[in-house]
Amino acid sequence: MATPIVHAGLAMIAVSTPFYWQRQFSLSKYGASLAAAALLACLPDFDLLVSLLCTGDIRTWHFGISHSYLFALVTALVCRSWLPYDKCWWVFGLVASHVLIDSLTGAELGWHSAVEIHPWWPLPVGALQAPVTLFYGVYHGNWLAPYNMQVVSGDLLAFALPAASVVAVVLVEKLSARVYRQGG
């Protein structure tokens, strides 16, 4: 499974990019949207917590119904009760992105078999296993294993560092515009 850093990072990039290129991005204005995007993109992995609480094993229900497009659709329909119709497609896309990212996750990058998932559950299609791996996955047994720490540190470098630099650029642009308006 890809780390929450990958899921949240890609979701926040997807949500913020249109606003940034239109020069309408404001962290104070869209911060809640970014947090919601990160949460929705990580939502399917809450099955780890449910599995742990109900069975004592973190892997019991992982990669089950929560890692299907049906789960993404049901989540979007539930959100329809308080969100406008066009925002529900974002909800579907963010939750479904988790399924896509996990289907491209494995122990080695490149043309290696990825993790098996069941994106079309409950249809009897069988497991999907992509022929290419684009993201490193963590092992569920020992979270503090050296391999997992290496994956997490790599994800932090790949996503947190660029995200921090984008925030810094936005803040510098806002500050320089304010200084320019004040005439000094």
C-alpha positions as CSV (number, residue, x, y, z in Angstrom):
1,M,0.0,0.0,0.0
2,A,1.2,3.5,-0.8
3,T,1.8,5.7,2.2
4,P,-0.8,8.4,3.2
5,I,1.8,10.9,2.1
6,V,1.4,9.8,-1.5
7,H,-2.4,9.6,-1.4
8,A,-2.7,13.0,0.3
9,G,0.1,14.7,-1.7
10,L,-1.4,13.8,-5.1
11,A,-4.9,14.7,-3.9
12,M,-3.7,18.2,-2.7
13,I,-1.8,18.7,-6.0
14,A,-4.9,17.8,-8.0
15,V,-7.2,20.1,-6.0
16,S,-4.8,23.1,-5.8
17,T,-3.4,23.1,-9.4
18,P,-6.4,24.7,-11.2
19,F,-6.6,27.5,-8.6
20,Y,-2.8,28.1,-8.7
21,W,-2.6,28.4,-12.5
22,Q,-5.6,30.8,-12.5
23,R,-3.7,32.9,-9.8
24,Q,-6.6,32.4,-7.5
25,F,-4.9,30.1,-5.0
26,S,-5.0,31.3,-1.4
27,L,-4.0,29.0,1.4
28,S,-6.3,30.7,3.9
29,K,-9.2,30.4,1.4
30,Y,-8.6,26.8,0.2
31,G,-6.8,25.3,3.2
32,A,-9.9,23.4,4.3
33,S,-10.5,22.1,0.8
34,L,-6.9,20.8,0.7
35,A,-7.4,19.1,4.1
36,A,-10.7,17.5,2.9
37,A,-9.0,16.3,-0.3
38,A,-6.2,14.7,1.7
39,L,-8.7,13.0,4.1
40,L,-10.9,11.7,1.2
41,A,-7.9,10.4,-0.7
42,C,-6.8,8.4,2.5
43,L,-10.4,7.3,3.4
44,P,-10.1,3.7,2.0
45,D,-7.2,3.0,4.4
46,F,-9.4,3.5,7.4
47,D,-10.2,-0.2,6.9
48,L,-6.9,-0.8,8.6
49,L,-8.2,0.8,11.8
50,V,-11.6,-1.0,11.6
51,S,-9.8,-4.3,11.0
52,L,-7.6,-3.8,14.0
53,L,-10.4,-2.8,16.3
54,C,-12.8,-5.6,15.2
55,T,-10.4,-8.5,14.7
56,G,-7.1,-7.6,16.2
57,D,-5.3,-8.0,12.8
58,I,-4.7,-4.9,10.8
59,R,-4.9,-6.8,7.4
60,T,-8.2,-8.6,7.8
61,W,-10.3,-6.4,5.5
62,H,-7.6,-4.3,3.8
63,F,-7.9,-4.1,0.0
64,G,-11.5,-5.2,0.3
65,I,-14.7,-3.2,-0.4
66,S,-13.0,0.1,0.7
67,H,-10.6,-0.3,-2.2
68,S,-13.3,-0.5,-4.9
69,Y,-14.9,2.0,-7.2
70,L,-18.2,1.1,-5.7
71,F,-17.0,2.5,-2.3
72,A,-15.9,5.7,-4.1
73,L,-19.3,6.0,-5.7
74,V,-21.2,5.4,-2.4
75,T,-19.0,7.9,-0.6
76,A,-19.8,10.5,-3.3
77,L,-23.5,9.8,-3.0
78,V,-23.4,10.1,0.7
79,C,-21.6,13.5,0.3
80,R,-24.4,14.5,-2.1
81,S,-26.6,15.2,0.9
82,W,-24.6,18.3,1.8
83,L,-22.4,19.1,-1.2
84,P,-23.4,20.5,-4.6
85,Y,-23.5,18.0,-7.5
86,D,-20.3,19.2,-9.1
87,K,-18.3,18.7,-5.9
88,C,-19.5,15.1,-5.6
89,W,-17.5,14.2,-8.7
90,W,-14.4,15.6,-6.9
91,V,-15.3,13.3,-3.9
92,F,-15.6,10.3,-6.2
93,G,-12.3,11.2,-8.0
94,L,-10.4,11.7,-4.8
95,V,-11.6,8.4,-3.2
96,A,-11.1,6.5,-6.5
97,S,-7.6,7.9,-6.9
98,H,-6.7,5.8,-3.8
99,V,-7.7,2.7,-5.7
100,L,-5.7,3.7,-8.8
101,I,-2.6,4.6,-6.7
102,D,-2.7,1.4,-4.7
103,S,-3.1,-0.6,-8.0
104,L,0.3,0.9,-9.1
105,T,2.1,0.2,-5.8
106,G,4.7,-2.5,-5.1
107,A,8.0,-3.3,-3.5
108,E,10.0,-2.4,-6.6
109,L,9.5,0.4,-9.2
110,G,9.3,-0.4,-12.9
111,W,7.9,-3.3,-14.8
112,H,7.2,-5.4,-11.8
113,S,3.8,-6.8,-10.6
114,A,2.0,-4.4,-8.4
115,V,-0.3,-5.1,-5.4
116,E,-3.5,-7.1,-6.1
117,I,-6.6,-5.2,-5.5
118,H,-10.3,-5.7,-6.3
119,P,-11.5,-2.4,-7.8
120,W,-14.6,-3.8,-9.4
121,W,-15.9,-5.4,-6.2
122,P,-18.6,-6.9,-6.0
123,L,-18.4,-8.0,-9.6
124,P,-16.8,-11.4,-10.1
125,V,-14.0,-10.0,-12.2
126,G,-11.1,-11.1,-10.0
127,A,-8.1,-9.2,-8.7
128,L,-6.4,-6.5,-10.7
129,Q,-2.6,-6.6,-10.7
130,A,-1.0,-3.9,-12.8
131,P,2.2,-4.8,-14.7
132,V,4.0,-1.7,-13.6
133,T,4.8,-0.2,-10.2
134,L,5.0,3.6,-9.9
135,F,4.9,3.9,-6.1
136,Y,6.7,2.1,-3.3
137,G,4.4,0.4,-0.8
138,V,4.9,-0.2,2.9
139,Y,4.7,-3.6,4.6
140,H,2.0,-3.9,7.2
141,G,3.8,-6.2,9.6
142,N,6.3,-3.9,11.3
143,W,5.7,-0.2,10.7
144,L,9.1,0.8,12.0
145,A,11.0,-1.7,9.7
146,P,14.0,-0.1,7.9
147,Y,12.3,-0.6,4.5
148,N,9.1,1.2,5.6
149,M,11.2,4.1,7.0
150,Q,13.0,4.3,3.7
151,V,9.7,4.4,1.8
152,V,8.3,7.1,4.2
153,S,11.4,9.3,4.0
154,G,11.4,9.0,0.1
155,D,7.7,10.0,0.0
156,L,8.4,12.9,2.3
157,L,11.1,14.1,0.0
158,A,8.9,13.5,-3.1
159,F,5.8,15.2,-1.8
160,A,6.3,17.3,1.4
161,L,9.4,19.2,0.1
162,P,7.7,20.3,-3.2
163,A,4.5,21.1,-1.3
164,A,6.4,23.3,1.2
165,S,8.2,25.0,-1.7
166,V,4.8,25.8,-3.4
167,V,3.5,27.2,-0.2
168,A,6.7,29.3,0.2
169,V,6.3,30.6,-3.4
170,V,2.7,31.5,-2.8
171,L,3.5,33.3,0.4
172,V,6.4,35.2,-1.1
173,E,4.2,36.3,-4.0
174,K,1.5,37.5,-1.6
175,L,4.1,39.3,0.6
176,S,5.8,41.0,-2.4
177,A,2.4,42.1,-3.8
178,R,1.5,43.6,-0.5
179,V,4.8,45.4,-0.2
180,Y,4.5,46.7,-3.8
181,R,0.9,48.0,-3.1
182,Q,2.2,49.8,0.0
183,G,4.8,51.5,-2.1
184,G,7.9,50.2,-0.5
